[in-house]
Amino acid sequence: MESSILVTRDDYIARKKSKKKIVMITAYDAAFASIMDSSGAIDVILVGDSLGMAVQGQNTTQKVRMEHMVYHTEIVARTAPSIPVIADLPYLAFEDPDEALKNAKALTAVGAKGVKIEGDKPEVVRRITSAGIPLIGHLGLLPQTARNFKVQGKDKADAERIVQEALDLQDCGAAAIVLECVPRSLAASISEALEIPTIGIGAGPDCDGQVLVVHDMLGLSSGHTAKFVKKYTDLHSTVRGALVEYADEVRKGSYPSDAHSYH
């Protein structure tokens, strides 16, 4: 499987014109990043602040800090050198343009090729992109600030607002926009209206690409699964079964055997 490198805004626009879907997935550690790198299947890795739930065991992304993002971004960028890495600016890390640029530079300094921010922040987008750092926007459901995790843009006024925000972000220099939990028809309309690509998560198949949290799509997460998540395997059961088997063999004394011993 082949994928062209997506680094600059022009790269993203060219990909949209080619009508080849963008494949984005999250990663937070060396194990998964190296597998993604060797697969040749992934266009972009997102080091998302979703690590708050996937890695830290939190129930929110709001407790993720810049030092966490820098730490995980450096690991992923180092172990997936052939895939461009986009890193989230976490909650409260882009309250003003100067702070946002400082934090964006901290992420690119450890290997990120660009950053992602949530919401309609035109001055922040201009500040970061004018410094030559590619930026991906994020509209619809905004996990950092959402009070209710439900589909956004279902009424006319809300839909029109999201469309306008997408156009604003494009005009400010965004390279692409993640659309989260919006109706398929709205995502299709935004995708049609923009020159830059849209990357959907719970936004239907008409976006220019898709992103999922790797723990969700591999079936590592337990508990509630969002409607938009497809589990491509069930690693939760596989890993749990392996742990039970390992524990049983240790307790019975059958592991380690002579074959696993040095002589």
N, C-alpha and C positions, 0 to 999 in steps of 0.2 A: 504494500500500500504506500502510495506516495502523497506527500503534502508539501505545498510551497510554503516557505517561511513567511510568517506574518509578523513583521516588526514595525513598520511605519504605517502611518495613516493611509498613504497611497497603496500600500500592500493590501490593506483591508478593503479599500474601495475596489481595487483590481479583482480581488477575490469575489466580491459581490457581483461585479460585471461578468465574471466567468461562470456564475451560477453554480459554483462548487460549494457545497455546504461546509461551514466551519465546525470542526469538532473540538470542543473545549471540555476539560474535565478538571476537577480539583485534585490537588495533591498537597501533602503537608510534611512528608518524610522521605527519606532516602529509598526505602524499600519500594514504595509505589512509584516514586519518580523514576527510578532506574528501570522498572518494568515498562512504564509508559515510553521512556526513551527508546528502549530496545524494540518496542512493538512497531514503530514506524506508522502508527495509526492516528496519533493525536496531533492536532494543529497547534493548540495553545493549552498550557497548563495555567489554571487559576489557583494561586495560593489565597484562598478565600478566608475571610474572617469567620466563615462557617466552622473553622477549626475550634471555635469556642464550644460548639456542640460535639463535633466529630472527634476531637482530640482531647479537649479539656473537660468534657462532661458537664458543661454548663447548659442552661436552658435558654440562653440568650447570647447574641454576639456582642453585647455591650461591654462585656468584661474583657474583651480582647484588646490588648494594648500594642503600641508601636513596637516595643521590644519583642513581643511575641511574633509579630508579622515579620520583622527583620530576621529573627532566628530561623523561622520556618522557610522564609523565602530563600535565604542563603543555602540551606540544605537542599531544597528542591532544584534551584538553579545550578548548583554544583553537580548534582547527580542526574540531571536531565539536560545535558549541555546542548543537545540538538533541537530542543523544543523551546520556543520563546515562552517566558514566564510573565504573567500579569499578576500583580499583588494588590490586594485590597488595602485601601486606606481605612483603618478601623474607626469605630465610633469616636467622635470628638477630635479626630486627627486632621480634619480639614475644615475647621470652623472659620478660618479666614485664609485668603489666598497665600500670604507669606508663610504661614504655618503649614499649609497644604504642600507648597513647593518644597519646603525643608524636609517634610516627611517623605514626599515622593522621591527626592534625591537620596534619602537614606535607604530606600528600597532598591532603587536602581544601582546604588553603590555596591550592593551585595548580589547583583545579578538579574534583577527584574528588568524586563524590556519595556515595561509600562505599568500603569496603575489603573485601578478602578475605584470610582466613588459612587455613592448612592445619592439620588435626588437631583433637583434642578439647581445647580450651583454654577451659573455662567462665569462669574468672575474667577472662581477657583479653576474651572476648566481652562479659561484663557491664560491664567498665570502659569499653570503647569505645562500646557501645550506650547506656549510661547518660549518656554525653556528647552524645547525639543524633546519632551517626554511624552510618548503616546499615552492617551487616556481613553478608557472605556467607561461610558456612563451606565447607569443602572436605574431603571424606572419601573413603575407598577408597584408591586409589593416591595417595600423597603425594610428588610429585616432589622436594620439598626434602630429604626424609630417606629416601626409598626406597633399599633396597639391591638389590632385584630388581624390575625393571619388569615385573610380571605381574599378572594378574587377582587382585583381593582379594575376600575374603568367600565363597570357594568352600566352605569347611567350615562346619559349623553354628556352632561357637563364634565364629569370626571374623565370620560374618554377624550373629550376635546382638550382638556387640560394636559393629559399625557401626550397626546399628539403634538401639542404646541411645545411641551418640554423637550420632546425628542428633536423637533426642528431647531429649538434653541441650542441644545447641546451640539448638534451637528454644525450649526453656524459658528459656535465657539471653538470648534476644532476637535471635537471627539472623534475617535477612530472607529468606534462601534458602540452599540448600546445593548445592554442586557435588558430584556423585558421579562419580568417575573410575575407570574400569576395574573395574567390579563386574558380576556376572551380571545379566542382564535381569530375572530373577525377583526378585532382591534389591532392585534399584532400584525395581521396581514395588511391592513391599511397603512400602518406605520412603516412596515417593511417596503411597501410600494412607494411611499412618499419620500423615503430617505435615499440619499446617495451612498451613505455608509451602511454597513451591514447591521442587522439585528441578530442577537443571540438569545434564543428563548430558553426559559425554564418555567414550565407550566404555561406556555403561551402558544401551544399548537405547532403544527408542522410547517407553517408558511414563513417562519423566520429564516434568516440566512444562515443560521447555525444553531447549535444546541449546547447546553452545559448541564452537567449533573454533578452532585457531590459523589465522589467515588465510593464512599462508604454506603451510600444509598443504593447505587446501581449494582454494587457487588453483594448486596444483601448482608452487609456487616452490621447494619443498624437494626436495633430491635424496637418494638413498640409501633406507634402510628407511622404509617407511610403515606405521604401525600399522593393524591390522585395521579399527578404527572410523572411519578417515579416508576420506571420499569426496572425490576430486579433481574439482571442478566444471569445471576447465579445466587446461591445461598451459602455464602461463606460463613455466616453466623453458625449454621448447623454443622458445616464441615469442620470449622475450627473447634467448636465445642466437642464434637465427636472425637477429634484427634487428642484433645486434652484429657478426655475421659479414658481413652485407650492408653495413653502414656502413663497416667496415674495408676491405672490397673496393672500394667506391666511392671512398674517400679515396685508396687506393693507386693506383687507376686514373686518378684525377684527374677523375672524373665528378661528384664532390661536393666542394665546392659548385659548382653550375652557375650560369649567368647568372641563373636564376630565383631563386636564393638569395643574390644579390649586390645591394648597394646601388649606385645610380647618381645 
